[in-house]
Amino acid sequence: MSRNPFIRLLRFLFFAVVVRAVILVALGLTVRNRERLPKDGPALVVANHNSNLDALALMSLMPLKLLSKIRPVAAVDYFFTSKAKAWFVTNIIGIIPVKRGSAKEGGNPLLACEEALDRGEILVLFPEGSRGEPETLGKLKKGIGHLACARPKVPVVPVFMHGLGKALPKGSSLLVPFNCTASVGEPLYGTGTYNEFVAALEETMIKLGEEEKKPAWE
């Protein structure tokens, strides 16, 4: 994160004014079990991924005093396609870039995430990897299991997001006001194998989704 005070101020204003106006006012995001969200770092917050608003929504759920510690994780090939976009997502959103497929080259694609956790930061991740259909949970990638097991004392807080996939679905740039909810689960820890952790997380996410009183989509 930039230490430039002007950039830090821009980031604060963006989230305090713009993001909160959209997420908390225009959409009226309701949070279930907010008390389960991390009070400090290090921590991992993981959720289903259906909309470009998902990361901003999750970040808006936590106090502004934690903003400097909150870092969403995203793929290099999607957000770093131009210098202007790369500057914005790095300095204002605070994204930690991950290069997909770098493990096949012998590298550790999660090294920057592990270092961020060691600094006491709160990471926002989407274990499915890419956006899926509204209000559905796709197959979870194993990366979240590797990261959780690499830092077994770090809590992994699951969140099921409902409604954002309809408010701003994949491929759309038009925001549709829609009541949205976020259901927060109990924290999990990577104390077993990474496969066991992914299975436990997937089961927890499915249960959180089932607990939602979902309307019948037209």
N, C-alpha and C positions, 0 to 999 in steps of 0.2 A: 504494500500500500504506500502511496505517496505521502511524504512528510511535509509537502508544500502546504502551508496553512490556507492558501486560497483554494486549492483543489479540495482540501478537506472540508472547507466551508461549502463549496459547491455540492459536494457529496451529501453533506448534512441537509442542505436546503432541498435537494432533489428528493430525498426520502421523506423529510419532514413535511414538505408542502405538496409536491407532485404525486409521489407514490401513495402516500396516505390518503390524499384526496380521491384518487382513483380506486384504491383497494377498499378502504374503510368507509368512504362516503358514497361514491358512485355505485359500488357493488355491494356494500354493506356486508362485508365478510364476517361470518359468525364463527367463533372458535369454541370448540368443545374441549374441556380439560386443559385450558391454557396453562395451568400451574405446572404441567409436566414439561413445558418448554424449558430449555437450559437457562439458568440464571447467570451463568458465566461459562467461559471456555476452560479447557478444550471440550468440544462436543461436536457431534455429527447430527444434523437434522436431515432426514431422508423422506422423500414423498413420491407419489405417483406423478407422472409428467404428461399433461395434456394441453398446456397452453404456454405462450411466451410470458404470461403474467405469473407463472408458478413461483419462480425464484423471488421476484419482487414481493409477492404476497407473503411468502414464508418469512422474508426479511422484515416485513412490516409488522409481523406478529410479536416481535421482540422489542424491548425498550430501546429508544434512540441512544441511550447511554452505552449500549453494546454495539452500536453500528460500526465502530472502528475495528471490531473483532470479527464481524460477520463476513464470510467469504463464500460466495457461490462457486461451484466447480463446473466448468463447461469445456467442451471440445474446442481445440484450436481451429479446426477446419470450418467450424460454423461461425464463430464470433470474431475471428481475426482475419477477415477477408479484405479489409482495407485499413489504412493507417488511422483514419478518423474513427472508425468503428472500434478498432483495437484500443485506441486511447480512451474512448468513452467507457467501454466495458471494464477496462483495467483500472482506471482512476475513479470513475463515478460509481459503477456497479461493484467493483472490487473483485472481479472474477479471477480465479486461479485457473489458468489454462492447462488442459490435459491433452496430450497427443495420443489419439486413438491408434492402437496397433503397435505402439512403441515397445511393448513387451516382447513382441516377436523379433525385435531388433536387439534384444538383450538388455534393454534399459528397464528402469522402474518408472512407469507412467504415473505412479502415485507418490513419488518422492516429494514433490512440492506440497502435496496434501499432508503427508506425514510431518514435514517440517513446519507447516502451518499449525498443526495440532500441538506440536512440541512448543510452539510460541504461545499456546493458550487460546487459539482462535476457534471460532464456531463455523464449521463448514456446512454448506447447504448442497446436497447432492440428490440426483435422481437416478436410482439404481437401474431403471429400465434402459438408460442410455439415451434414448430419443423419445420424442413426443408420440403418444399413441392416440387411440380413439377416446372421445370424451367419457370420463367417469369409468374407465376401465384400467386394469392393472396388467401390464405386459410381463413377460418373463424377465426376472431380475438378472443382471449381469453379475459375474463373480467378483468384480473389482471391489464392491462394497464389503464383501466377505474378507478379502485380502487386507483391506484397510482397517476394518474392525479388529481383525486378529493381530495385525501389526501393532495396534495400540489397544490392548484388551481392557485397559482401565478407563478408556474414554467412552462415555455413554452415547448410544446411537438412538436418537428419538424418532420414531416413525410417525408420519403424518399422512392422513388420507385427505386429499383435496377433492371437493365436489363443487361443480358449477363453473369453474374457470374454463373448462374445456368447451363450454357453451358460450361464455362471455367473450372469449377471444380464442376461437379454435385454431388449430394448425392451418396455416395458409391464409389466414384472414388478418386484415389490418383494421377492421371495423369493430369497435368495442360495443357489445350489446349488454346493457344493464341487466344483471341477473343475480339473484340471491345466491351467495356462495358460502360454503362451510369448510372448515378445516378441523378434522378430528385427530387429536393428539394421543398417541399411545404411550404406554410405559416404556422407559428406556431399556434397550438390550445391550449386551456386552459380548465382544468376540472372544469368549473364553474357550471355545472348542475349535473345531476345524472350520475353514472358511465355507465349506459346503454346508455344514450344519448351521452356521450362522445365516447364510442366505436362505435356507429352508425355513428357519425360524422367523426371519424377517418377512418373508413372503406370506407365511401363515398369519402373522400379526397384521400385515397390511390388508389382507383379504378380509379378516374379521373386522377391522376398522371400517372398511368399505361397506360391509354387510350391516353394520350398526347404523349407518346413515338411513334416514327416512327419505328415500329417493322418490321424486315425482316420476310419473310415467312420461318419458320424452316422446314428443310427436315426431 
